[in-house]
């Protein structure tokens, strides 16, 4: 199969990831951070190694400020619900994933006010519109780094500087950029960073995390065993234990660490350039096909390697089915857990067909996909 659904989950993974996870399960699959025997200590060290790798990867000064979660959604919920209090005001955008919008909507019942800034038809945000909506009680600005529908890249550093000037916390969802684009929490003025392990960081599903800078007061969403201060019935306040109750996904976290090692070995700039070239070839090929609607900037300088299209007025799910059954190409149709984004780019009723490039895709994959779309377009 030609797999072009990497925006959902990257596949395949590097062999390094499979091997590291298998070794972890077979050689030291004990409970980390609990017992004092050799296997438990080795498991604990393996988790900390991944924590350090992530800290270096995102330029985070203290690795202990990284909380491991089961995905980016978990991290976003932890930070949003742990940070906001009644009468707080939040600014977000119309291109956000439901992992941001649904927690915020749920908190409106607790007296949290949300302003959703409208983006343009390419999914781009005007930072002036964010600034115009700042209030005296604005506590948080939360945006994506790149849209999961159009790939549109947001001016994160500029928004971070705006938030810093106004004394507002800035949270970024890097689900579509971590592992492909350089992310520096200090340079970009990012206070909270939520990331998945299973996308471009090339780790397994069930992994992810959230970075919380020092000085922020965040409440935990669960309590339980941490292996630390077990004499107390009160949840410890130390990081990361405060948020990491229960047995961690040690093999998954080890696999995530292996994915990051692969990226560092290959060079993130080389991976990025490979994916950008394939995405540009795809966009250029699509432009030559009559009746194709391409959403987003259609400019590889302004978007991640995520390209969404429609063929005339044809149902996106039907086109996806044909791509799968006839051409053996895997894509994502419909609404991509971001309903306001689809309204923003005017495909809410129809949905759209999303093609997302990964590091193991080839030029032949892209040329085959272009041929398939051209063929379907003629037939339909």
C-alpha positions, 0 to 999 in steps of 0.5 A: 500500500502507498501510505499517505495518511501520516498526519494521522499516524506515521507509518511505517516506523524506522526499524530502530523503533521496532527493535528498541521496543522489542528489546525493552519488552524482552530484556527489561520489561519491569515497572520503572520508578517503583522497585529497586532491582536492576530491571526496574532501574534500567526501565527507569533510566530508559524513560529518563533518556527519552525525556532528555532527548525530548528536552534537547529536541525542543530546547527545554532546560529542565527535562523534568518539566516534560510530562508523558501522556498517551497522546497530544490530546491527553496533554492538551486536556491536562494543560487546558483543564489544569490551568484555567479557572472561572472568569478566565478568558482564552483566545484560540482560532478557527483552525484548531483541532477538536483536542483544543476546541472541545475542552474549551467548550466544555469549560464554558460551563465552568465560567471560562470565556473563549474567543475563536479568531476567524482565519482566512480561506487558506487557514492563515491567521492575522496576529493583529486579530489575536491582539485585538481580542485580548482582554484584561482577564485573558489568561491563555492563547492556544494555537496549532503550529500547523493545521491538520487539515490544510497544513497552514503554518502559523507564525508561532514565534510572533504570537509567542512574542505578543503573548509575552508582551501582554503577560499571557500564557501561550500554548502550542499544539505541535501535532503536525510539526514536531519531528519535521520543523525546528521547535525551540520553546525559548526562542518561540516564547512557548509556555506549554507545548503539547506533542504526539509521539506517533506522528512525525516523531516516529514513535508508537501510538499511545505516546505523547507529552506536554511541556509546562514551563516553570512558574505555571500553576497547573492542577493534576487531572488524576491522582495515584501511585507515583513511586515517590512519597508513598507515605503520603495520601496527598499527590506529590507536587514535584514534576513530573510525578504530579501528573504521571500517576500509574505505570507508564508506557515504558516500551512506548516511551522507549520507542519514542526515544528511538524515533527521535534518535532516528530523526537526529541521525538523519537530520531533521532538515533532511527529513523536512526537505524530503517531505517538502519536495514530495509535497511540492511535486504533489501540489504542482501535479494537482494543479494540472488536473481539471476540476480539482480544488486544493485547499490551504496556501498551496505554497510549500513555504507556508504549509506543512506536507499536508494537502487536502483536496476535493474532486468537483462536488464528489463525496470525499469518502467515496473518492477515498474508498476508490483510492484505497480499493482500486489504487491501494492508496491510504488517505483520510476523507471527511471532516478531520476532527476540526469542524471549524477549520472545514467551515473556514476553508468552505468544505464543511458539507463535503469534507475533503481528502487529505494526503499527508507525506511522511519520511518513507514516502517516495517520488513514485508514491506521489506520481502514482497518487497524481495518476490516481486522482487524474484517473478518478477525476476523468471517470467521475 
